[in-house]
Amino acid sequence: CTIVPPTRGRPGRDIYGREVSPRKGRRCPMVFGKSIAHDPDNPPDMIALKSGRLNIVGQHTWISPLLIINRNVDFICGSINFDGDVMIRGNVLDLFSVKATGSIVVRGLIEGAQVEAGGNLVAGGGIAGKEKAVIRVGGKLKARFLDNATVTGAAEVYVQKEILNSKVSISGRLTTPGTISGCTIEACRGIEAGIVGSPSGVVTTLVVGYDRETQKLLARLDAKT
């Protein structure tokens, strides 16, 4: 932004045609946080020292690395791509995407959407993927339930209830006190579940000690030699 210095006003006239002297302009008393500074090449300009969300409250202006969405991620809000942490107090609806370099907290439901977190992901309302959800997590994933979704990359996954008809390929450990049914689970460091499979005979595949992303990297290295 650019700070515009106060200027001298011009005389006006009242309803009787008499001249009215202007008031002297005053500098806006803005207070900037440590994340905002004057541009050394052009001091009236203010520049951001880090990426994030611009906050203006009264006379105070600062940048925070946390983006808070107080509604659903939908056609009104649009998809999100943010450098920092994201908190969503609603749902993430079908076909939208949420990407963050930090952690993501979704208090509602993740539907058939794409969610990518560089850090942790918390899906408080669960993940109802409708065979369309793709979840990529750099840290830990915690969800109420997981249904018809694809999950990759997580260092650790904890699902409070059931995991149904999903594909999970992670570098860490998967834990659920509930049921795993109709899934293909690849967890390099182990799998712990309350119940595996179902009386209906739906195929459930569990693989441990195998990291798909590492295998892809090794294959690319072998191709170069």
N, C-alpha and C positions, 0 to 999 in steps of 0.2 A: 504494500500500500504506500501511498504518498501522503505525507503530512503537509497540508496547505496552510501556510502562515496566515495570520489575520491581516486583513486589508483595511484601508481607509474607506469609510462609507461615503456615499454621496448625499448631499442635502435633498430633502423631499419637501412636500407641501401638505398642509392640512386642508380640511374641507373649506377653509376660508381663504385659501390661496397664500397663506403665510408660510415662509420658509421654516422648515424644521431641520435643526442641525442633527447630523448622524451621530450615533454612538460609536465609541472606539471599539474596534474588534478585539476579541480576546482569544488567546491560544487555547485550543481544546485540551483540557487537563487529562490526557490519556496516560495510563500506567501500563508499561509493557513488561511481560515476564522475561525470564532469562533466555527463553527460546526465540526471542525476537530482538533484532538489533538494527542500528542505523547502517545503511549501505555506505561503506567507506568511500566509494566512488561518487556517490550522490547522496549526501547526508539527509535531505528531506525524505528519501525513500526508506521504508522499513523492510527488512528481509527476514525470512524464517531461517533459523539455524538448524532446524531438524524437521523431518516430515511429521505430519499428524493432523489433528483436527483443530481448526481455528475457533477459539472461544472468545466471545465478547460479552462481558457482563458489567454493565454500568461503565465505569471509566477504565476497567481492567481488561487487558487483551493478552492472551497467551495461547500457546499451542500444546495440546495434550496428545499423547500417543494412544489414546483410547477413544474409539468411536462408539457412541451409544445410539441404538436404533430403538425408539419407543413404540414400534409397531411391527407389523409383518413386513417381510421382504417380498414385495409384490410389484404390480405395475405402477403404483404410485411412488414407491421408494426406489425401485430398480435394483439391478445387481450391484454388488459392493466389491471394490478392490481397494484395500486400505493398507498402508504401511504402519503397522502397529497392532494393537489389540482391538477386538470388536465384541460388543455385547448387544445381543438382539433380544428384546423383551417379548417378541411375538414369534410367529412361525416363519420358516423359509419355504415358500411355496414352490410348486412344480416349475421346472425349467429355468429357475433363477440361479445365480451363483453368488457365493460369498467367498472371497479370497482375502487372507490377511497374513502378513509376515510374522505376526505374533500369535497369540492365542485367541480362540473364539468361544464365546459362551452363548448358547441359544436356549433360552428358557422355555420356548415352545417346542413345536414339532418341526423336524426337518423332513420335508416331503421329497418328491423326485427332483432333487436339486443337486448342484455341484458345490461342494464345500471343501476348501483347501486351507489348512492352517499350518503355518510354519512352526507353531508351538503346540499347545494342547487344545483339545476340543471337548467341550461339555455339551451334550444334547439332553437337556433336562426333560423334555417331553418325549424323547425317543426319536428314532429314525424309521419312518415309513416310506421306503424308497420307491415302491411301485415299479421295480425293475429298472428304474432310471437314475437313482441316486448314486453318485460317485463321491466318495469321501477320501480325502488324502490328508494325512496327519503326520507332522514331523515329530510330535511329542507323544503325549498320552491321550487316549480317547476314553471318555466315560459317557455312557448312554443308558437311558431307562430300558430301551429294547432296540433290537435291530431286525428289520424285516425287509426283504427284497432290496438289498443294497450291496454295493461293492465298496470295500474298505481296503486301503493300501497304506503301507509305510509306517504305521504307528509303532512306537517303541513299547507300548503297553495298551491293552484294551480291557476295560471292565464294563460288563453289561449287567444291569441289575436284574433283568428278567430274561426273556427268551431271545434266541438268535434263530431266525427262520429264513430259509430260502435265500441265503446271502453268500457272497464270496468275500473271504477275508484273507489277505496275504500281508503279514506283518513281520517285522524283524524281531519283535519282542515276545511277550507272553499274553495269552488271552485267558481271562477268568470270567466265569459267570456262575452264580448259584442256580440259574435256571436251566432251560433246555436248549440244546443245539439240535436242530432238525432240518433236513433238506439243504444242508450247507456244504460248501467246500472251504475248509479252514486250513490255512498254512501259517503256523506260528513257530518261528524258529526256536524260541526258548520255552515252549511248552503250552499245554492246554489243560485247563481245569474247569470242569462243568458238573452241574448237578445231575443232568440226564443227557445222554447222547442218543439220537435216533428217535423213532416213534413206532408204536404198534402197527401202523399202516405200512411199514416197510419202505418209507421214503429214503432214498440213498443219501447218506451223510458221510462225507470224507474228511478225515482229520490227518494232517501231516505236520510232524514236528522235526526240528533240526534242519529246516530248509528255508532259505531266504531267497525269494524269487528275484528281488532287486539286485542282490549280490551276484546271483547266477547270471543275470543279464549283463552286469558290468564285467564279469569274468569272460563271458562270451565275446563281448566287444574287444576286450584286451587280446584274447586269443586270435581274433580276426585280424588284428593289426600286426601280429608277429608272424 
